[in-house]
Amino acid sequence: MNDSVKYLLPENRIPRHWYNIVADLPQAPAPVLHPGTQQPVSGADLSPLFVDALIEQEVTTEREVEIPEPVREVYRQWRPAPLYRARRLEKALGTSAKIFYKYEGVSPSGSHKPNTAVPQAFYNKEAGINKLTTETGAGQWGSSLAFAASLYGLDVDVYMVKVSYNQKPYRRALMETYGARCVPSPSMETAAGRAILAADPQSRGSLGIAISEAVELAAQRDDTKYALGSVLNHVMLHQTVIGLEAMEQMVMADADPDVVIGCAGGGSNFAGLAFPYIGRNLREGKNTRIVAAEPAACPTLTRGTFAYDFGDTAHLTPLTKMHTLGNSFMPPGFHAGGLRYHGMSPLVSHAKELGLLEAVALPQTRCFEAAVQFARAEGIVPAPESSHAVRAAIDEALDAKAKGEERTILFCLSGHGHFDMQAYTDYFAGNLNDITYDENLLQQALAELPKVSG
């Protein structure tokens, strides 16, 4: 059989609980610290930004956290998401490896991001909040939060990294269609944005800057909270519906992955697929390899330092211990805008330090090459971010071929690239280059990491 095969779970198999990896880790993650006192933060410290339900999820050590039925009801619009075996891609590669992908592009906004946007909007609505602020890089998170907020009658201000704001006008239009207000960041609306523009009027922006703007505004109003699309523990928690579903679907396929792969920027889709498998490794003694595929132009896991750092550029957020390139690091303007973050999820970073996962940094031209090959075999055009997972999966399949090995590969295709076709146009025109970061600027940013005692 040469056609790709789809594995679908029935609607009643949407997970009833999210999975919390903290319960299975052999060593507890480092605490989040108050930036002023450098003491562990309390719920009161986080309450200006988050509602109580999300703060509780941020710190829980319970293995399972119940998914509210109203959230599951919204999930039913696109979940369970399909899992495919990529037989046509396997044939094109001439590999004996089995390649499976969990496709998250079937959501209303075209990516995995509504998995956390919907519960975040739900919990804020339940708490009486009227407005949310957030940041977005490529626009997948911003459009997903805009979608979720529209379901619950919430206003949303989205600060979109300026380079992506200019590169991706249709993603911006999608946010506005759902009712959100989209602002290029850095902007003149916040003290953080004005300070950046005063120093560099031509600033392309970064996720760290956009976070500063969104956090600054949320902290000023009692009826407004901040929503984050990656990095934090509660976001990783919500995304585990991906991996929990995939585990059941792989049983349907009578297969079990030797390697699990996800692209990694802040860590959310990667953790969503990988954390349930890491938990299984820890509980059952299995040795499934876990691979995070990140951009060579912003190589947080492979080149960053594991240290306490701010999550934003203006130092408004608490200090978290994570792999970081330094909060002042300005990544170059490559097309995978959703992966242009200076830091990495503390939980993903902690798992990396414990040796529970590995990371690979990939240049964007090789990723687009893989994305085109995948699209021509499987018919789905990957988002630039997702192309990193595609590249890593193809490399695994070719490695298995070269070694004459059987290998089962599972990766997360975290979103489609329908709003990113300018990147493909640039690739076909030969205008897409492998942009590299400035090593001197990286070292400068790392030298400026906050000094944390103890």
C-alpha positions in Angstrom: 0.0 0.0 0.0 1.5 3.3 -1.1 -1.1 5.8 0.2 -0.7 7.4 3.6 -2.9 6.0 6.3 -5.0 8.0 8.8 -5.7 6.9 12.3 -8.7 8.6 13.9 -9.9 8.1 17.5 -13.7 8.5 18.2 -14.8 11.8 19.8 -15.3 10.2 23.1 -11.6 9.4 23.3 -10.6 13.1 23.8 -8.5 12.9 27.0 -10.3 13.7 30.2 -7.1 14.8 31.9 -4.0 16.6 31.0 -0.7 15.0 31.9 1.7 16.7 34.3 5.3 15.5 33.8 6.4 17.1 37.1 4.9 14.1 39.0 7.3 11.7 37.3 10.5 13.7 37.2 13.4 12.2 39.3 14.4 15.7 40.4 12.1 18.6 41.0 12.5 21.7 38.7 14.1 24.8 40.1 11.6 27.2 41.7 10.4 30.4 39.9 12.0 33.4 41.7 10.7 36.9 42.4 12.9 39.3 40.4 13.3 41.6 43.3 13.8 39.3 46.3 15.1 36.3 44.4 12.8 34.2 46.6 10.3 31.7 45.3 7.3 33.4 43.9 3.9 33.1 45.6 0.4 32.9 44.1 0.0 36.5 45.1 3.1 37.5 43.1 1.6 35.9 40.0 -2.0 37.1 40.5 -1.6 40.4 38.6 -1.0 38.4 35.5 -2.9 35.1 35.9 -6.1 33.9 37.4 -6.0 31.5 40.3 -6.9 28.3 38.3 -3.9 28.8 36.0 -1.6 29.6 38.9 -2.7 26.4 40.6 -1.9 24.5 37.4 1.5 26.2 37.1 2.6 24.8 40.5 0.7 21.5 40.8 2.6 18.2 41.3 -0.4 16.0 40.5 0.1 13.6 37.6 -3.4 14.2 36.1 -5.3 17.5 35.9 -9.0 17.2 34.9 -10.0 19.0 31.7 -13.2 20.9 32.3 -16.1 19.6 30.3 -16.8 23.0 28.6 -13.2 22.9 27.3 -13.6 19.3 26.0 -16.8 20.5 24.3 -14.8 23.1 22.3 -12.0 20.6 21.7 -14.5 18.4 19.9 -14.5 20.8 17.0 -11.1 19.4 15.9 -10.0 16.8 18.4 -9.0 14.0 18.5 -6.6 15.3 15.8 -5.5 12.7 13.2 -2.4 10.7 13.2 -1.0 9.6 9.8 1.5 7.1 8.6 3.4 8.8 5.8 3.7 5.9 3.4 4.2 8.1 0.4 7.0 10.0 2.1 8.6 6.7 3.1 8.5 5.5 -0.5 10.0 8.8 -1.8 12.9 8.4 0.7 13.4 4.7 -0.1 13.5 4.0 3.6 12.4 1.0 5.6 11.6 3.3 8.5 8.0 3.8 9.5 7.1 7.5 9.7 4.1 8.8 11.6 3.0 12.3 12.2 0.4 13.8 14.5 -1.3 16.6 12.6 -2.3 19.7 14.6 -3.1 21.9 11.6 -6.8 20.8 11.7 -7.7 23.3 14.4 -9.6 26.5 13.5 -6.5 28.6 13.6 -4.3 25.9 11.9 -1.9 24.9 14.7 -1.6 23.3 18.1 -2.0 26.6 19.9 -5.8 26.4 20.6 -5.1 23.4 22.9 -4.0 25.9 25.5 -5.8 29.1 24.2 -9.2 27.6 24.8 -8.6 26.6 28.5 -6.8 29.9 29.2 -9.8 31.9 27.8 -12.2 29.7 29.7 -10.5 30.1 33.1 -10.2 33.8 32.6 -13.9 34.1 31.7 -14.9 32.0 34.7 -12.9 34.5 36.9 -14.7 37.5 35.5 -11.8 38.9 33.4 -12.8 41.0 30.4 -9.6 41.4 28.5 -6.4 39.5 27.7 -3.1 40.7 26.4 -0.5 38.6 24.7 2.5 38.4 22.4 2.9 36.4 19.2 5.8 35.6 16.8 4.6 34.0 13.6 1.0 34.7 14.6 -0.1 31.2 15.4 -0.6 31.9 19.1 -2.1 35.3 18.6 -4.7 34.0 16.1 -5.4 31.0 18.4 -6.0 33.2 21.4 -8.1 35.5 19.3 -10.3 32.5 18.3 -10.6 31.3 21.9 -11.4 34.7 23.2 -14.1 35.2 20.6 -15.9 32.1 22.0 -16.0 33.7 25.5 -16.6 37.3 24.7 -13.1 38.5 25.8 -11.2 41.4 24.2 -7.6 40.7 23.2 -4.6 42.9 22.4 -1.9 41.0 20.6 1.6 42.4 20.3 3.1 40.8 17.3 6.9 40.8 16.7 7.4 43.5 14.0 9.4 41.3 11.6 6.5 38.8 11.6 3.9 41.5 11.5 5.4 42.7 8.2 6.1 39.1 6.8 2.7 37.6 7.6 -0.2 40.0 6.9 -2.7 37.3 6.5 -2.0 35.9 10.0 -2.6 39.4 11.2 -5.8 39.6 9.3 -7.0 36.3 10.9 -6.5 37.8 14.3 -8.6 40.8 13.4 -11.2 38.6 11.9 -11.6 36.9 15.2 -11.9 40.3 16.9 -8.4 40.9 18.3 -6.4 44.1 18.0 -2.9 43.4 16.5 -0.1 45.8 17.2 3.5 45.6 15.8 6.0 45.3 18.5 8.0 47.2 19.7 5.3 49.9 19.8 4.8 53.3 21.2 2.0 52.1 23.4 4.1 50.9 26.3 7.2 52.1 28.3 9.0 48.9 27.3 8.3 49.5 23.6 9.2 53.2 23.7 12.5 52.4 25.3 13.4 49.8 22.6 12.5 52.2 19.8 14.5 55.0 21.4 17.6 52.8 21.4 16.9 51.3 17.9 14.1 52.9 15.8 14.5 50.1 13.2 14.1 47.3 15.7 12.7 44.1 14.2 11.3 43.1 17.6 11.5 39.8 19.4 9.2 37.7 21.5 11.0 39.0 24.6 10.1 42.6 23.7 6.5 41.7 22.8 6.1 39.8 26.1 7.3 42.9 28.0 4.6 45.0 26.3 1.8 42.6 26.9 2.8 42.0 30.6 3.2 45.8 31.2 -0.4 46.5 30.1 -1.9 43.5 31.9 -0.3 44.4 35.2 -1.9 47.9 35.1 -5.6 46.8 35.0 -7.6 44.6 37.4 -10.0 43.5 34.6 -7.1 42.4 32.3 -4.8 39.3 32.5 -1.9 38.1 30.4 -2.0 34.9 28.4 1.2 33.1 27.2 1.2 30.6 24.4 4.3 28.6 25.4 7.1 28.2 28.0 5.1 28.1 31.2 4.2 24.9 33.0 0.4 25.2 32.6 0.8 25.7 28.8 2.9 22.5 28.6 0.2 20.8 30.6 -2.6 21.7 28.2 -0.7 20.6 25.2 -0.3 17.0 26.4 -3.6 16.2 24.7 -1.4 15.8 21.6 0.8 13.0 23.1 -2.0 11.3 25.0 -4.0 10.9 21.8 -1.0 9.9 19.8 -0.2 7.1 22.2 -3.7 5.6 21.6 -3.4 6.1 17.9 0.0 4.3 17.7 -1.6 1.3 19.4 -4.3 1.4 16.7 -1.4 1.4 14.1 0.2 -1.6 15.9 3.4 0.4 16.2 5.5 2.1 18.9 7.9 4.9 18.2 11.7 4.5 18.6 12.0 8.2 18.3 9.6 11.1 19.0 10.3 14.5 17.4 8.9 18.0 17.7 10.1 21.5 16.7 11.1 23.6 19.6 10.9 27.4 20.1 9.3 27.9 23.5 8.5 24.2 23.9 4.7 23.8 23.7 4.1 21.5 20.8 7.3 19.6 21.5 6.2 19.1 25.1 2.7 18.3 24.1 3.9 15.2 22.1 7.0 14.4 24.0 6.1 14.7 27.7 3.7 11.7 27.8 6.4 9.6 26.2 9.1 10.9 28.6 6.7 10.1 31.4 6.3 6.6 30.0 10.1 6.2 29.8 10.4 7.2 33.4 7.6 5.0 34.8 8.0 1.9 32.6 11.8 1.9 31.9 11.3 2.4 28.2 14.0 4.1 26.1 12.1 6.0 23.4 14.4 8.7 22.1 13.1 12.2 22.4 14.4 14.9 19.9 13.8 18.6 20.0 14.5 20.3 16.6 15.3 24.0 16.8 16.5 26.7 14.4 20.2 27.1 14.0 19.6 30.9 14.0 18.1 30.8 17.5 19.6 27.6 19.1 18.4 27.8 22.7 18.8 24.2 23.7 22.0 23.6 21.8 23.9 26.9 22.4 22.0 28.5 25.3 23.1 28.5 29.0 21.0 26.7 31.6 20.5 29.6 34.1 18.0 31.9 35.7 16.8 34.6 33.3 13.9 36.9 32.7 11.3 35.7 30.2 11.1 39.2 28.7 13.4 42.0 27.6 12.2 44.7 30.0 12.6 42.4 33.1 9.0 42.6 34.1 8.6 38.8 34.5 9.7 36.4 37.3 13.1 34.6 36.9 12.9 31.1 35.6 15.7 28.6 35.2 15.9 27.6 31.6 18.1 27.3 28.6 18.5 30.8 27.4 20.5 32.9 24.9 20.0 35.9 27.2 16.9 38.1 27.4 18.6 40.9 25.4 19.5 38.6 22.6 17.9 39.7 19.3 17.5 36.7 16.9 17.8 37.4 13.2 14.6 37.7 11.2 14.3 34.2 9.8 10.9 32.9 8.6 10.1 30.5 11.5 8.9 33.4 13.6 7.3 31.2 16.2 10.8 29.8 17.1 12.5 33.2 17.7 12.5 33.2 21.5 15.6 33.7 23.6 14.5 31.1 26.2 13.0 27.6 26.5 10.3 26.1 28.7 11.8 25.5 32.2 10.3 22.0 32.1 11.8 21.2 28.7 15.1 22.7 29.8 15.0 20.7 33.1 14.3 17.5 31.1 17.2 18.3 28.8 19.5 18.7 31.8 18.4 15.4 33.2 19.3 13.7 29.9 15.7 12.9 29.1 15.8 14.4 25.6 18.3 15.5 23.0 18.3 18.6 20.7 19.4 19.3 17.2 19.8 22.8 15.5 18.8 23.0 11.8 19.3 25.7 9.2 16.2 27.1 7.5 17.0 26.2 3.9 17.3 22.5 4.8 14.1 22.7 6.7 12.3 24.3 3.7 13.8 21.6 1.4 12.3 19.0 3.7 8.9 20.8 3.9 8.6 20.9 0.1 9.5 17.2 -0.1 6.9 16.4 2.5 4.2 18.5 0.8 4.8 16.8 -2.5 4.5 13.4 -0.9 1.8 14.0 1.8 -0.1 17.0 0.4 0.1 19.1 3.5 2.2 22.3 3.4 4.0 22.6 6.8 4.4 25.8 8.7 8.0 27.1 8.7 8.2 26.2 12.4 6.9 22.6 11.8 9.4 22.2 9.0 12.1 21.7 11.6 10.4 18.6 12.9 9.9 17.4 9.3 13.6 17.8 8.6 14.6 16.0 11.7 12.2 13.1 10.9 13.5 12.8 7.4 17.1 12.8 8.7 16.2 10.0 11.1 14.6 8.0 8.2 17.6 8.5 6.0 19.9 7.5 8.8 17.9 4.3 9.3 18.2 3.6 5.6 22.0 4.2 5.6 22.4 1.8 8.5 19.9 -0.8 7.2 17.8 -0.4 10.4 14.1 -0.7 11.1 13.0 2.5 12.9 9.6 3.9 13.8 9.5 7.7 13.8 6.7 9.9 15.3 6.8 13.6 14.9 4.4 16.5 15.5 3.3 18.4 12.4 2.3 21.4 14.6 0.6 23.5 12.0 0.0 24.2 8.3 1.8 26.9 6.3 -1.2 28.4 4.4 -0.4 31.8 5.9 3.3 31.5 5.3 3.5 31.1 1.5 5.7 34.2 1.1 8.4 32.1 2.8 8.0 29.4 0.2 8.0 32.0 -2.5 11.3 33.2 -1.2 12.6 29.7 -1.0 11.7 28.9 -4.7 13.2 32.2 -5.8 16.5 31.4 -4.1 16.1 34.3 -1.7 16.0 32.3 1.5 19.3 32.2 3.2 20.7 30.4 6.3 20.8 33.4 8.5 23.2 33.2 11.4 23.2 35.0 14.7 26.0 37.3 15.8 28.2 35.4 18.1 29.5 38.6 19.8 25.9 39.7 20.5 25.1 36.3 21.9 28.1 36.4 24.3 27.1 39.9 25.3 23.6 38.8 26.1 24.8 35.8 28.1 27.2 38.0 30.0 24.2 40.1 31.1 22.3 37.2 32.7 20.9 38.2 36.1 23.1 37.2 39.0 21.2 34.8 41.2 22.5 33.9 44.7 22.4 30.4 46.1 
